[in-house]
Amino acid sequence: MKQNSGFDALIEALKQSGINMDGKFDADTSYTEAQTPGSDTGGSHSGGSGGTKPPRPRVEIPFADKMANWGRRTVVVAAIVVIIVALAAYWWFHPPINIHSTDTWLFVCVFVLLPLFVFFWSKSKSYQSGTKKVKASESKAKAFKIASYVPVLVVVLGLLGALLSLPLFPGNAEKYSNVLKTDTLEFAQDIKEVNYSEIPVIDRNSAILLGNREMGSIPEYVSQFEVSTLYSQINYQGTPVRVSPLGYADLFKWFTNREGGIPAYALVNMTTQDAEIVRLGDNPIHYSQSEPLVRNIDRHVQLKYPFYMFDEKSFEIDEDGHPWWICPVKDFTIGLFGGQTIDRVVLCDATTGECQDLAVEDCPEWVDRVFPAELLIQQYNWWGAYNNGWLNSFLGQEGVVRTTPGTDGAVGYNYIAKDDDVWVYTGVTSATADNSIIGFVLVNQRTQESHFYSVSGATEDSAMDSAEGQVQNLRYTATFPLLINVSNQPTYFMALKDGAGLVKKFAMIDIQRYQNVAVGDTVADTQKAYEALLATNGVVAEGEGGVADVVTVKGVIRSMNQAVIEGNTHFYLTIEGEDGEIFDFALPGLLDIVGYAVGDTINFTYVENDTSSTSPVYEILGGTLASGATVTQDETLSGEPKEDVVTP
């Protein structure tokens, strides 16, 4: 099917408004200018000096003819009707009254500029050719023609403002690159060691499943309300959770329940996977996105602050569990529509509708989501693309970087709980979009503070494939990774879900050596396997005093048992004098353990592990066999054996 152009669509719209645009001309002489004396009444015109001017052809404009015949009272009534319709449309669509808003421009073009253009243009044509009741007038035709240029000029100014917003305009590339300022920090110094009470072990989709299933705990409301799909991730009393308000199931359910409001919200603990429906008692939610009229949160806040441009709103709760709407206010710093950022935030009480208008720096600490995640990623990509100029962004591309893409065309990012704030995490890769990262960036959603960490390794997508490969027989799918610190090593952490979307296993992957993959049924099991893997491969953090968390043990083997875990062989030893300690020797990295038996003396180092019942062994230093033979091993601290020597 042939697709019509925008010009064809405009012509069709003008035709439907009553304007004849088919190019035909009316031959009725009553529509033409008055003929001069001596003109040929038969319709033939001489080309000589004695002939008259031929009648000016006129485009048929029935709608313009009708308007031209309106009296003053009719015009006033029509103007009042138009104003009422425009006000009703403004109340319903509530666009911001701001020159930087594309919604404002669209509203003005549709409800103001287009009607004015059609009115002035049709009046100009009517006075130019004359009608049955309107005498032709060149002066009036010219005046209305000039007036019809005004709406066009306004549109041209809007297009010019959009042009001045583009990065290619001189000086704009530098402005775009400075919207988000990023500091470069050291990972091990800035990111604390992992605290498993703060790790979100499930993603948003899993949280939605858990929250929706919990609706059964309120059977009296389950047919009247449904859980919204918002599920904002926040820090609540030091724990990462996702919260989402209930909403009216449909318009009829709203009509029957609007007086009592929305009685609860869903809360899902991202670490324990516990979900609950929190009842609000005497303080229900009256302002929400499911409200269709006055108490609709978008309409309520926009009409209260008509000149503000609001970005993506989020639902949060304060430390007392009271519900709020967080409404970031957009600001454009380059041209009319470029360089978007957030300069203010409006906090709206979801119960009473009372609002607080605050600068970003004055926002209370319990608020977590002032800057939308995708806006922060876009701002970092501006820096990555234009820090060396616009031309370099697509020609030389020297130093051009971008954030790593997600899956299914979506933006790839996750959230990290740090310093009681929510930080957006995403990897950073080169402009060629290969399968490796050059580092990653963390951006604070409340303050816009941004940190870059230079770490080379695998992209999130590659890590997800590697984790799925470990359980390919089970056909589990990996969630987008979360960045954590394990033994001062940047580590990908992700959940593995079955076809129903339920979390079945967890995986940890070394970012720099992504072939090091540990999988477990619980977070603790995964951590134990991963730390043993790090120790086996000589990947242990170094602190001020050398290798951290490594302890040397020498003693007689009291018991020795063998087990196969996740396809890898492990020897578990207990040592006389080390009561309660079980030492894990993982193969093939510590293959020399097969030469030892109960009663032999062994000397080794292990990694202290307070969260697991076993301690992964880092290095075998040597020992004495029961036969009297002495075993020594010259190994580097990196875990790479140089030479094994057995002396009688």
LUMKOLZA-978288 format. One record per residue (C-alpha): residue number from 1; residue in three letters; z negated, x negated, y negated. Coordinates in steps of 0.001 Angstrom, whole numbers, plus 500000, padded with zeros to 6 digits. Last residue first. Layout:
N
PT     n   res        w        u        v
PT   NUM   Ala        Z        X        Y
...
***
This chain:
648
PT     n   res        w        u        v
PT   648   Pro   449030   437178   538277
PT   647   Thr   451097   437596   535099
PT   646   Val   453246   440666   534370
PT   645   Val   455395   440446   531234
PT   644   Asp   457244   443337   529502
PT   643   Glu   459539   442328   526674
PT   642   Lys   460701   443697   523346
PT   641   Pro   459657   447331   523615
PT   640   Glu   460649   449551   520625
PT   639   Gly   457668   451643   519497
PT   638   Ser   458063   450976   515783
PT   637   Leu   454827   449036   515906
PT   636   Thr   456625   446334   517828
PT   635   Glu   455864   445810   521448
PT   634   Asp   454787   442807   523492
PT   633   Gln   453345   444223   526686
PT   632   Thr   450767   442587   528865
PT   631   Val   449793   443446   532450
PT   630   Thr   447204   441363   534269
PT   629   Ala   447103   441380   538055
PT   628   Gly   443646   441716   539622
PT   627   Ser   444658   444138   542373
PT   626   Ala   442972   446980   540434
PT   625   Leu   445505   446417   537656
PT   624   Thr   444528   444914   534326
PT   623   Gly   445924   446212   531021
PT   622   Gly   448623   446151   528364
PT   621   Leu   449283   447386   524824
PT   620   Ile   450680   450813   525727
PT   619   Glu   451786   452572   522508
PT   618   Tyr   451521   455946   520751
PT   617   Val   449617   458085   523206
PT   616   Pro   449458   461797   522347
PT   615   Ser   445891   463163   522233
PT   614   Thr   445159   466310   524235
PT   613   Ser   443041   469396   523473
PT   612   Ser   444945   470032   520252
PT   611   Thr   444102   470646   516598
PT   610   Asp   442097   467497   515902
PT   609   Asn   444793   465124   517123
PT   608   Glu   444229   461384   516753
PT   607   Val   447336   459413   517680
PT   606   Tyr   446896   456981   520555
PT   605   Thr   446778   453228   521102
PT   604   Phe   446677   451556   524490
PT   603   Asn   444758   449159   526778
PT   602   Ile   444540   450041   530461
PT   601   Thr   442127   449015   533234
PT   600   Asp   443142   450236   536671
PT   599   Gly   440766   452406   538699
PT   598   Val   443173   455345   538999
PT   597   Ala   446742   454064   538968
PT   596   Tyr   449135   452218   536646
PT   595   Gly   452767   451215   537135
PT   594   Val   454017   454720   536181
PT   593   Ile   452498   454208   532723
PT   592   Asp   455258   451704   531959
PT   591   Leu   457639   454606   531170
PT   590   Leu   456007   455269   527808
PT   589   Gly   459131   456447   525933
PT   588   Pro   460594   458141   529005
PT   587   Leu   458155   459772   529357
PT   586   Ala   455127   461093   527478
PT   585   Phe   451656   459637   528042
PT   584   Asp   449108   462297   526964
PT   583   Phe   445465   461240   526757
PT   582   Ile   442675   463679   527570
PT   581   Glu   439426   463053   525687
PT   580   Gly   436254   464934   526629
PT   579   Asp   434278   461820   527501
PT   578   Glu   435879   458517   526569
PT   577   Gly   433492   456231   528483
PT   576   Glu   435682   456187   531551
PT   575   Ile   439228   457117   530579
PT   574   Thr   441052   460372   531291
PT   573   Leu   444797   460370   531814
PT   572   Tyr   447598   462953   531541
PT   571   Phe   451069   461724   532517
PT   570   His   453954   463720   531007
PT   569   Thr   457474   464304   532357
PT   568   Asn   459977   466120   530113
PT   567   Gly   461926   469268   531054
PT   566   Glu   459994   471503   528630
PT   565   Ile   456765   470282   530231
PT   564   Val   456668   468454   533589
PT   563   Ala   453204   467451   534758
PT   562   Gln   451433   464366   536192
PT   561   Asn   447756   463673   536677
PT   560   Met   445548   460584   536327
PT   559   Ser   441787   460389   536547
PT   558   Arg   439129   457764   535711
PT   557   Ile   441406   455063   534282
PT   556   Val   439228   452156   533223
PT   555   Gly   439017   451297   529553
PT   554   Lys   440620   450050   526358
PT   553   Val   441345   452396   523440
PT   552   Thr   442997   451718   520076
PT   551   Val   443164   454508   517467
PT   550   Val   446170   455546   515362
PT   549   Asp   445578   458128   512579
PT   548   Ala   447396   456009   509985
PT   547   Val   449497   452899   510621
PT   546   Gly   448729   450402   507904
PT   545   Gly   445634   450589   505720
PT   544   Glu   447331   452174   502747
PT   543   Gly   449118   454708   504889
PT   542   Glu   451945   454570   507405
PT   541   Ala   453079   457708   509174
PT   540   Val   454021   457531   512832
PT   539   Val   457530   457635   514267
PT   538   Gly   457350   455224   517193
PT   537   Asn   459540   457333   519446
PT   536   Thr   456709   458241   521786
PT   535   Ala   454416   458900   518842
PT   534   Leu   456902   461270   517253
PT   533   Leu   457445   463072   520534
PT   532   Ala   453705   463342   521096
PT   531   Glu   453411   464759   517606
PT   530   Tyr   456132   467299   518421
PT   529   Ala   454640   468382   521724
PT   528   Lys   451217   468903   520183
PT   527   Gln   452665   470710   517161
PT   526   Thr   454683   473025   519376
PT   525   Asp   451657   473829   521498
PT   524   Ala   449613   474599   518366
PT   523   Val   452397   476764   516897
PT   522   Thr   452570   478755   520108
PT   521   Asp   455137   479062   522912
PT   520   Gly   456430   475570   522276
PT   519   Val   459586   473630   521400
PT   518   Ala   459839   470025   520202
PT   517   Val   463099   468538   518955
PT   516   Asn   463724   464865   518184
PT   515   Gln   467545   464865   518087
PT   514   Tyr   467107   465669   514409
PT   513   Arg   466181   462119   513521
PT   512   Gln   465755   462283   509731
PT   511   Ile   464731   465942   509651
PT   510   Asp   462474   465651   512716
PT   509   Ile   462581   469068   514352
PT   508   Met   459779   471485   515138
PT   507   Ala   460441   474643   517167
PT   506   Phe   458637   477894   517833
PT   505   Lys   458932   480439   520624
PT   504   Lys   459189   484179   521283
PT   503   Val   459481   485793   517840
PT   502   Leu   460858   489330   518162
PT   501   Gly   464275   490191   516702
PT   500   Ala   465356   492359   519647
PT   499   Gly   467854   489715   520789
PT   498   Asp   465143   487096   521074
PT   497   Lys   463728   485026   518253
PT   496   Leu   463041   481311   517831
PT   495   Ala   460829   480445   514875
PT   494   Met   461405   477481   512631
PT   493   Phe   459769   474276   511402
PT   492   Tyr   461847   471443   509990
PT   491   Thr   459883   468249   509468
PT   490   Pro   459475   465718   506693
PT   489   Gln   457246   462997   508213
PT   488   Asn   453829   462260   506749
PT   487   Ser   452265   462851   510167
PT   486   Val   453734   466375   510041
PT   485   Asn   454754   467614   506591
PT   484   Ile   456485   470987   506477
PT   483   Leu   459879   472402   505430
PT   482   Leu   460734   475866   506747
PT   481   Pro   463908   476400   508710
PT   480   Phe   466150   479503   508626
PT   479   Thr   465332   481460   511773
PT   478   Ala   466577   480294   515156
PT   477   Thr   468318   482463   517755
PT   476   Tyr   467219   482717   521380
PT   475   Arg   469847   482733   524099
PT   474   Leu   467321   482046   526875
PT   473   Asn   469520   479456   528617
PT   472   Gln   470233   477905   525218
PT   471   Val   466563   477120   524723
PT   470   Gln   466812   473500   523561
PT   469   Gly   470278   474152   522149
PT   468   Glu   468834   476788   519819
PT   467   Ala   466699   474090   518238
PT   466   Ser   469694   471793   517723
PT   465   Asp   471795   474618   516284
PT   464   Met   469004   475449   513824
PT   463   Ala   468741   471787   512873
PT   462   Ser   472472   471656   512179
PT   461   Asp   472213   474735   509951
PT   460   Glu   469222   473287   508105
PT   459   Thr   471179   470150   507310
PT   458   Ala   470376   466937   509139
PT   457   Gly   468915   463851   507545
PT   456   Ser   468513   461832   504411
PT   455   Val   465371   462303   502363
PT   454   Ser   465218   461984   498580
PT   453   Tyr   462722   464544   497370
PT   452   Phe   463513   466676   494301
PT   451   His   460830   468588   492408
PT   450   Ser   461206   471621   490112
PT   449   Glu   458637   473459   487997
PT   448   Gln   460053   476912   487223
PT   447   Thr   456481   478144   486472
PT   446   Arg   456086   481173   488741
PT   445   Gln   458785   480637   491355
PT   444   Asn   458000   476929   491701
PT   443   Val   461086   474984   492758
PT   442   Leu   461259   472628   495750
PT   441   Val   464374   470514   496298
PT   440   Phe   465745   468705   499321
PT   439   Gly   467317   465378   500091
PT   438   Ile   470650   463724   500848
PT   437   Ile   471503   466311   503470
PT   436   Ser   473843   465977   506413
PT   435   Asn   476475   468163   508049
PT   434   Asp   479140   467648   505379
PT   433   Ala   479572   469874   502319
PT   432   Thr   482002   467589   500418
PT   431   Ala   479991   468203   497247
PT   430   Ser   477037   466347   498729
PT   429   Thr   473988   468025   500205
PT   428   Val   470664   469335   498946
PT   427   Gly   468291   471283   501192
PT   426   Thr   466446   474383   500054
PT   425   Tyr   462844   475343   499371
PT   424   Val   461576   477965   496942
PT   423   Trp   457924   477484   496040
PT   422   Val   455220   480150   496205
PT   421   Asp   451994   479196   494485
PT   420   Asp   448449   478530   495691
PT   419   Asp   449037   474767   495331
PT   418   Lys   451877   474982   497866
PT   417   Ala   453024   477882   500044
PT   416   Ile   456662   477263   500967
PT   415   Tyr   459518   479762   500873
PT   414   Asn   462993   479600   502395
PT   413   Tyr   466536   478971   501281
PT   412   Gly   470168   479312   502328
PT   411   Val   472320   481558   500138
PT   410   Ala   474212   484055   502269
PT   409   Gly   477695   483454   503694
PT   408   Asp   476694   484457   507226
PT   407   Thr   474197   481594   507433
PT   406   Gly   472810   479548   504571
PT   405   Pro   474551   477057   502339
PT   404   Thr   472970   473728   501435
PT   403   Thr   472256   473208   497761
PT   402   Arg   474809   471334   495728
PT   401   Val   475648   467779   494750
PT   400   Val   478086   466076   492386
PT   399   Gly   477208   462405   491805
PT   398   Glu   480837   461475   491196
PT   397   Gln   482957   464566   491709
PT   396   Gly   486082   462734   490470
PT   395   Leu   488088   465914   489889
PT   394   Phe   486093   469137   490340
PT   393   Ser   482702   468590   488703
PT   392   Asn   483898   465443   486938
PT   391   Leu   485800   467554   484417
PT   390   Trp   482670   469559   483608
PT   389   Gly   480433   466619   482831
PT   388   Asn   478221   464196   484759
PT   387   Asn   475235   466552   485226
PT   386   Tyr   477702   469438   485671
PT   385   Ala   477766   470276   489399
PT   384   Gly   474275   469320   490553
PT   383   Trp   472679   470598   487355
PT   382   Trp   474428   473932   487669
PT   381   Asn   473508   473959   491368
PT   380   Tyr   469850   473703   490367
PT   379   Gln   470222   476764   488141
PT   378   Gln   471940   478714   490929
PT   377   Ile   469094   477868   493319
PT   376   Leu   466573   479048   490744
PT   375   Leu   468508   482295   490207
PT   374   Glu   468657   482875   493976
PT   373   Ala   464878   482603   494247
PT   372   Pro   464071   485052   491456
PT   371   Phe   461859   483478   488753
PT   370   Val   458594   485350   488143
PT   369   Arg   457538   485676   491784
PT   368   Asp   454004   484422   492462
PT   367   Val   451616   486294   490154
PT   366   Trp   448007   485454   491079
PT   365   Glu   448107   482645   488518
PT   364   Pro   448318   484953   485501
PT   363   Cys   451499   484707   483344
PT   362   Asp   450834   483023   480006
PT   361   Glu   453434   480255   480520
PT   360   Val   456095   482874   481278
PT   359   Ala   455391   484750   478045
PT   358   Leu   453696   488076   478587
PT   357   Asp   454356   491791   478051
PT   356   Gln   451694   493809   479861
PT   355   Cys   452546   497317   481033
PT   354   Glu   450622   500468   481928
PT   353   Gly   452402   502579   484545
PT   352   Thr   449098   503917   485880
PT   351   Thr   449348   503180   489594
PT   350   Ala   452111   500560   489846
PT   349   Asp   450583   498620   486943
PT   348   Cys   453554   496987   485250
PT   347   Leu   453606   493262   484498
PT   346   Val   456403   492300   482096
PT   345   Val   457666   488713   482203
PT   344   Arg   459163   486510   479520
PT   343   Asp   461638   483614   479175
PT   342   Ile   463656   483820   482390
PT   341   Thr   466965   481945   482687
PT   340   Gln   470691   482599   482486
PT   339   Gly   472878   479821   481102
PT   338   Gly   475909   481937   480303
PT   337   Phe   476621   485545   479257
PT   336   Leu   477006   485589   475493
PT   335   Gly   477394   481906   474749
PT   334   Ile   474894   479648   476492
PT   333   Thr   471159   480494   476469
PT   332   Phe   471095   483853   478196
PT   331   Asp   467627   485348   478609
PT   330   Lys   466400   487568   481397
PT   329   Val   463027   489312   481445
PT   328   Pro   461166   489187   484791
PT   327   Cys   459556   492468   485959
PT   326   Ile   456605   492045   488348
PT   325   Trp   455474   495456   489624
PT   324   Trp   451813   495698   490505
PT   323   Pro   449641   496961   493377
PT   322   His   445842   496325   493518
PT   321   Gly   444757   494227   496519
PT   320   Asp   441841   492586   494715
PT   319   Glu   443613   489201   494565
PT   318   Asp   446580   490882   492886
PT   317   Ile   449317   492728   494754
PT   316   Glu   453042   492198   494370
PT   315   Phe   456286   494189   494221
PT   314   Ser   459289   492348   492830
PT   313   Lys   461827   493117   490129
PT   312   Glu   465227   491422   490003
PT   311   Asp   466160   490690   486387
PT   310   Phe   465327   492741   483328
PT   309   Met   467242   492592   480059
PT   308   Tyr   464869   493515   477249
PT   307   Phe   465979   495483   474165
PT   306   Pro   464885   498886   475482
PT   305   Tyr   461318   497797   476383
PT   304   Lys   459633   501110   477246
PT   303   Leu   462999   502564   478262
PT   302   Gln   463606   499618   480592
PT   301   Val   460110   499714   482110
PT   300   His   460168   503412   482986
PT   299   Arg   463817   503468   484082
PT   298   Asp   463411   500586   486547
PT   297   Ile   460032   501852   487774
PT   296   Asn   461247   505403   488406
PT   295   Arg   458406   507450   486964
PT   294   Val   460658   509578   484753
PT   293   Leu   463197   510577   487414
PT   292   Pro   464234   509513   490938
PT   291   Glu   461005   507855   492147
PT   290   Ser   461933   505661   495144
PT   289   Gln   461877   502530   492973
PT   288   Ser   458192   503002   492286
PT   287   Tyr   455696   504209   489718
PT   286   His   452994   506578   491003
PT   285   Ile   451360   504253   493535
PT   284   Pro   448039   505658   494663
PT   283   Asn   444649   504848   493085
PT   282   Asp   442178   507302   494657
PT   281   Gly   442636   505882   498156
PT   280   Leu   445069   502982   498227
PT   279   Arg   445604   502750   501975
PT   278   Val   446791   499388   503308
PT   277   Ile   449221   499731   506210
PT   276   Glu   448647   496716   508415
PT   275   Ala   450586   493923   510068
PT   274   Asp   449300   490854   511926
PT   273   Gln   451900   488157   512508
PT   272   Thr   449115   485528   512345
PT   271   Thr   450900   483221   509895
PT   270   Met   453134   485611   507930
PT   269   Asn   450427   488250   507526
PT   268   Val   452264   491531   506963
PT   267   Leu   451072   494047   504346
PT   266   Ala   452560   497526   504016
PT   265   Tyr   451696   499752   501060
PT   264   Ala   449735   502975   500730
PT   263   Pro   449311   506486   499270
PT   262   Ile   452532   507007   497289
PT   261   Gly   451904   509675   494659
PT   260   Gly   449729   512777   494985
PT   259   Glu   451775   514806   492507
PT   258   Arg   455095   513500   493850
PT   257   Asn   454436   514655   497429
PT   256   Thr   456460   517907   497769
PT   255   Phe   459301   516904   495444
PT   254   Trp   459454   513374   496833
PT   253   Lys   459721   514692   500393
PT   252   Phe   462619   516892   499218
PT   251   Leu   464395   513896   497677
PT   250   Asp   464065   511741   500793
PT   249   Ala   461605   509543   502721
PT   248   Tyr   459490   508842   499656
PT   247   Gly   458607   505165   499466
PT   246   Leu   455939   502892   500892
PT   245   Pro   455333   499666   499037
PT   244   Ser   456158   496219   500424
PT   243   Val   454015   493147   500900
PT   242   Arg   454768   489886   502671
PT   241   Val   451950   487457   503301
PT   240   Pro   451217   483758   502828
PT   239   Thr   447436   483208   502848
PT   238   Gly   445230   481805   500075
PT   237   Gln   443815   485165   499018
PT   236   Tyr   447314   486615   498874
PT   235   Asn   450157   484142   498453
PT   234   Ile   453398   486072   498043
PT   233   Gln   456514   487029   500017
PT   232   Ser   458094   490247   498723
PT   231   Tyr   458855   492795   501445
PT   230   Leu   461454   494816   499490
PT   229   Thr   462764   496992   502369
PT   228   Ser   460592   499959   501385
PT   227   Val   458392   501441   504106
PT   226   Glu   458969   505122   504802
PT   225   Phe   457170   508227   503658
PT   224   Gln   456849   511913   504526
PT   223   Ser   457268   511919   508298
PT   222   Val   454899   508959   508802
PT   221   Tyr   452317   510287   506366
PT   220   Glu   449846   512145   508630
PT   219   Pro   450630   509728   511452
PT   218   Ile   449211   506764   509498
PT   217   Ser   448922   504046   512158
PT   216   Gly   452485   504769   513279
PT   215   Met   453715   503045   510131
PT   214   Glu   452719   499770   511835
PT   213   Arg   456104   499641   513540
PT   212   Asn   457828   499491   510171
PT   211   Gly   455667   496572   509056
PT   210   Leu   456263   494550   512216
PT   209   Leu   460029   495028   512117
PT   208   Ile   460188   494254   508382
PT   207   Ala   458132   491104   508890
PT   206   Ser   460563   489991   511594
PT   205   Asn   463448   490403   509168
PT   204   Arg   461569   488521   506441
PT   203   Asp   460871   485443   508541
PT   202   Ile   458038   484600   510899
PT   201   Val   455769   481562   511265
PT   200   Pro   454740   481425   507625
PT   199   Ile   452637   478237   507561
PT   198   Glu   449421   478399   505527
PT   197   Ser   446837   478555   508329
PT   196   Tyr   448806   475779   510018
PT   195   Asn   447894   473294   507316
PT   194   Val   450639   470675   507284
PT   193   Glu   449972   467365   505651
PT   192   Lys   450275   467515   501881
PT   191   Ile   453607   467284   500120
PT   190   Asp   453410   465063   497022
PT   189   Gln   452667   461605   498416
PT   188   Ala   454608   461883   501672
PT   187   Phe   457638   463388   499904
PT   186   Glu   457937   460937   497032
PT   185   Leu   458985   462584   493751
PT   184   Thr   462146   463098   491672
PT   183   Asp   461652   465476   488740
PT   182   Thr   463983   468415   488078
PT   181   Lys   464804   470100   484764
PT   180   Leu   466516   473477   485116
PT   179   Val   468677   474736   482219
PT   178   Asn   469653   471140   481425
PT   177   Ser   472829   470924   483554
PT   176   Tyr   474151   474138   481992
PT   175   Lys   473714   472749   478477
PT   174   Glu   475543   469544   479404
PT   173   Ala   478451   471536   480809
PT   172   Asn   478551   473737   477698
PT   171   Gly   479437   470964   475235
PT   170   Pro   483147   471697   475161
PT   169   Phe   484017   475009   476906
PT   168   Leu   484663   474315   480596
PT   167   Pro   481186   475560   481504
PT   166   Leu   482133   479118   480475
PT   165   Ser   479930   480996   478007
PT   164   Leu   482348   480599   475080
PT   163   Leu   484914   482541   477106
PT   162   Ala   482447   485404   477616
PT   161   Gly   481828   485515   473870
PT   160   Leu   485589   485630   473291
PT   159   Leu   485883   488516   475738
PT   158   Gly   483154   490383   473876
PT   157   Leu   484875   489700   470540
PT   156   Val   488137   491034   471993
PT   155   Val   486345   494217   473085
PT   154   Val   485007   494692   469548
PT   153   Leu   488501   494126   468145
PT   152   Val   489930   496794   470434
PT   151   Pro   487291   499259   469261
PT   150   Val   488227   498422   465623
PT   149   Tyr   492012   498529   466112
PT   148   Ser   491963   502338   466356
PT   147   Ala   490685   502437   462758
PT   146   Ile   493850   500662   461584
PT   145   Lys   495949   503325   463310
PT   144   Phe   493775   506049   461812
PT   143   Ala   494432   504690   458308
PT   142   Lys   498175   504225   458974
PT   141   Ala   498573   507787   460191
PT   140   Lys   496600   509021   457198
PT   139   Ser   498892   507140   454804
PT   138   Glu   502074   508152   456643
PT   137   Ser   501202   511818   456521
PT   136   Ala   502883   514456   458675
PT   135   Lys   501606   517944   458082
PT   134   Val   499221   519278   460633
PT   133   Lys   499509   522861   461903
PT   132   Lys   502635   522725   464063
PT   131   Thr   502271   518977   464418
PT   130   Gly   503234   515923   462404
PT   129   Ser   504970   512784   463626
PT   128   Gln   502771   510097   462074
PT   127   Tyr   499827   512379   461541
PT   126   Ser   499675   513208   465259
PT   125   Lys   500258   509612   466339
PT   124   Ser   497391   508390   464173
PT   123   Lys   495140   511171   465424
PT   122   Ser   495915   510170   469016
PT   121   Trp   495086   506513   468323
PT   120   Phe   491878   507315   466485
PT   119   Phe   490581   509663   469188
PT   118   Val   491673   507527   472154
PT   117   Phe   490159   504397   470590
PT   116   Leu   486940   506186   469732
PT   115   Pro   486618   507610   473260
PT   114   Leu   487249   504111   474756
PT   113   Leu   484836   502330   472425
PT   112   Val   481843   504646   472801
PT   111   Phe   481063   505943   476304
PT   110   Val   483098   503606   478506
PT   109   Cys   483181   500442   476363
PT   108   Val   479605   500894   475158
PT   107   Phe   478277   501350   478695
PT   106   Leu   480224   498360   480030
PT   105   Trp   479087   496164   477147
PT   104   Thr   475485   497199   477616
PT   103   Asp   475637   496552   481352
PT   102   Thr   477089   493096   480626
PT   101   Ser   473922   492349   478671
PT   100   His   473974   489574   476070
PT    99   Ile   474475   492003   473150
PT    98   Asn   471261   493777   474077
PT    97   Ile   470371   497432   474228
PT    96   Pro   469451   497390   477897
PT    95   Pro   471271   499931   480084
PT    94   His   469253   503051   480918
PT    93   Phe   471727   504673   483406
PT    92   Trp   470055   508101   483303
PT    91   Trp   468612   507911   479813
PT    90   Tyr   471801   506356   478426
PT    89   Ala   473940   509015   480105
PT    88   Ala   471773   511743   478608
PT    87   Leu   472052   510076   475204
PT    86   Ala   475838   509802   475546
PT    85   Val   476129   513454   476626
PT    84   Ile   473981   514538   473684
PT    83   Ile   476057   512410   471298
PT    82   Val   479319   513835   472653
PT    81   Val   478008   517382   472321
PT    80   Ile   476925   516725   468724
PT    79   Ala   480341   515286   467893
PT    78   Ala   482052   518314   469451
PT    77   Val   479887   520659   467371
PT    76   Val   480703   518700   464211
PT    75   Val   484429   518707   465023
PT    74   Thr   484364   522445   465715
PT    73   Arg   482652   523080   462391
PT    72   Arg   485235   520999   460549
PT    71   Gly   488104   522901   462088
PT    70   Trp   490022   521697   465102
PT    69   Asn   493814   521820   464859
PT    68   Ala   494197   518041   464992
PT    67   Met   492018   517970   468084
PT    66   Lys   494353   520383   469848
PT    65   Asp   497424   518405   468885
PT    64   Ala   495755   515198   470037
PT    63   Phe   495117   516715   473457
PT    62   Pro   498727   517931   473654
PT    61   Ile   500110   514471   472819
PT    60   Glu   503897   514517   473198
PT    59   Val   505383   511258   471984
PT    58   Arg   507416   511854   468841
PT    57   Pro   510963   510863   467979
PT    56   Arg   511565   510348   464268
PT    55   Pro   514276   512717   463048
PT    54   Pro   517478   510887   462072
PT    53   Lys   517600   509838   458461
PT    52   Thr   520117   511867   456474
PT    51   Gly   523790   511156   455929
PT    50   Gly   525445   510511   452570
PT    49   Ser   525196   506741   452918
PT    48   Gly   527203   506763   456076
PT    47   Gly   525984   506826   459710
PT    46   Ser   526349   510499   459824
PT    45   His   523915   512604   461718
PT    44   Ser   524638   515431   464118
PT    43   Gly   521817   517978   464618
PT    42   Gly   523684   521007   463523
PT    41   Thr   521535   521293   460472
PT    40   Asp   523237   518218   459018
PT    39   Ser   521139   517182   456082
PT    38   Gly   522132   518133   452625
PT    37   Pro   518617   518411   451347
PT    36   Thr   516172   516059   453090
PT    35   Gln   514668   516958   456431
PT    34   Ala   510952   517508   456745
PT    33   Glu   509433   515111   459327
PT    32   Thr   509596   516134   462900
PT    31   Tyr   507447   518489   464996
PT    30   Ser   509254   521609   463770
PT    29   Thr   512481   519903   464807
PT    28   Asp   511619   520520   468497
PT    27   Ala   513325   517677   470364
PT    26   Asp   510058   516493   471959
PT    25   Phe   510310   512969   473319
PT    24   Lys   509691   511715   476833
PT    23   Gly   508101   508315   477442
PT    22   Asp   505856   509437   480320
PT    21   Met   502627   508776   478426
PT    20   Asn   501671   512329   477546
PT    19   Ile   498074   512250   476423
PT    18   Gly   495817   514930   477871
PT    17   Ser   492832   512866   479088
PT    16   Gln   494447   512596   482517
PT    15   Lys   497384   510756   480954
PT    14   Leu   495051   508297   479265
PT    13   Ala   493362   507573   482589
PT    12   Glu   496728   506995   484263
PT    11   Ile   497744   504570   481515
PT    10   Leu   494454   502685   481953
PT     9   Ala   494944   502488   485747
PT     8   Asp   498450   501134   485245
PT     7   Phe   497052   498474   482900
PT     6   Gly   494414   497473   485499
PT     5   Ser   497182   496946   488018
PT     4   Asn   497966   499378   490803
PT     3   Gln   497829   498144   494393
PT     2   Lys   500866   498707   496567
PT     1   Met   500000   500000   500000
***
